Amino acid sequence: MTETIPVGAQPFQSAPVHASVMHINGGKPLNGRIDIKGAKNLVTKAMVASLLGTTPSVLRNVPDISDVRVVAGLLDLHGVKISHGEHLDDLVLDPRAVEQAHMAEINAYAGDSRIPILFCGPLLHRLGEALIPDLGGCKIGSRPIDYHLAVLRSFGAKVEKLPEGIRMTAPDGLHGAKIELPYPSVGATEQVLLTSTLAEGITVLKGAAVEPEIIDLVAILQKMGAVITVQADRVIRVEGVQELKGYVHRAICDRNEAASWASAALATEGDITVGGAKQEDMMAFLNVFRKVGGGFEVMEDGIRFYQADSELHSVAIETDVHPGFMTDWQQPLVVALTKAHGMSVVHETVYENRFKFTEALVQMGANIQLYRECLGSVHCRFGERNFFHSAVIAGPTGLHGADIVVPDLRGGFSHVVAALSAQGHSTVRNVGIISRGYERFTEKLDALGADFDDDAAEVRA
């Protein structure tokens, strides 16, 4: 490594999390600058990767979000010592005393997080055994762990279902495998990467996900000593090595959060500069943003987002895996599309149940119809499975305040943005879930001039 571990690291501490109810007075544009940190979809996986090293790792640009706190707690249960480095957004992760945790402890701490499944490969290498509880996550689709279990079995893991969860062992060690995914699942690709690097022999993964967060995870593992080649046509080849060291790495910025604030600027007729946003990771989003009528200015340290045209335009969107239009981008953008002139169509091809959040928008006055048919250029895997996975948004419609409940992470952000863009007062409940992926969410809203207050005192997650 070219950098050294910070001396005098501080004990790991998390910031307070606000209560779960917000009262919002809408109709006021969001203006100003906020800064974003590392991508949720990379940082938590990079923390798990530290288990593979024989020396400490340093991860920089870490957001203080609840998903990070959950993974930190799970790592602590397994004996990983975690502290802050030179800065509060640096984490030092020391895995030299890794040990097995009790199932009950893992289950109690994991909550709704699905991250424990990614602990399996590294723990099988380190301890020869891994335990995981039943898994939760946002209610946006089935998100089965079948891919993960099939991947781990292909490496030689023995999987045993227990009343309280799943136990895995590797009596003969883990060995390289040839794997082909039926769908380019991000989670299954991460599972392969975290498991194959120390497996004996060569692993070839076909049908891999190639999101920027995946490539950044590959970069981390390569820093640790892994031999990984990302080939054409979604093929990743891994040559197993005998040992990995720790890493020093700065996480890429969160393109999902950047796109969320961009949509918030459009929906509220505001002007938001997102410090840390990177053009190269958001090109598919920026194209759609411009078609809708948004404007953006790419700067050295971020991107400024605003409404460029006098009125917003309807668009047709089809979500897809990278390099397509991300599924996480569509929910906040749908709020802005309620103000666009004409009929917009969104065809969701990644998660089958991602339009539940539109119920609240309809309650607030939006004209949104859901369909089971594939209203897009491709016939997706949900087309014949009776899921409402296409939406038609007719606009423009004015939103009015309402009492609504947040269903999931991105839907929650969308509900808050809808309330901010609506006329009148809204009460938004269960907003605590937003802290899973948005650091200091209410502080950023305050900095942008939002008119709101939240209930109760601060609590720690």
ABEGO torsion letter per residue (X at the ends): XABBBBBGBBBBBBBBBBBABBBBBBGBBBBEBBBBBBBAAAAAAAAAAAAABABBBBBBGBBBBAAAAAAAAAAAAAGBBBBBBABAABBBBBAAABBBBBAAAAAAAAEABAAAAAAAAAAAAAAGBBBBBBBBEBBAEAGBAAAAAAAAAAAGBBBBBBAAEBBBBBAAEBBBBBBBBABBBAAAAAAAAAAAAABBEBBBBBGBBABAAAAAAAAAAAAAGBBBBBBBGGBBBBBBBABBBBBBBBBBBBAAAAAAAAAAAAAAGBBBBBBGBBAAAAAAAAAAAAAAGBBBBBBAAEBBBBBABABBBBBBBBBBBOABBBAAAAAAAAAAAAABBEBBBBBBAABAAAAAAAAAAAAAGBBBBBBABBBBABBBAAAAAGBBABBBBBOBBBBBBBBBBBABAAAAAAAAAAAAABBEBBBBBGAAAAAAABBGAAAAAAAAGBBBBBBEBBBBX
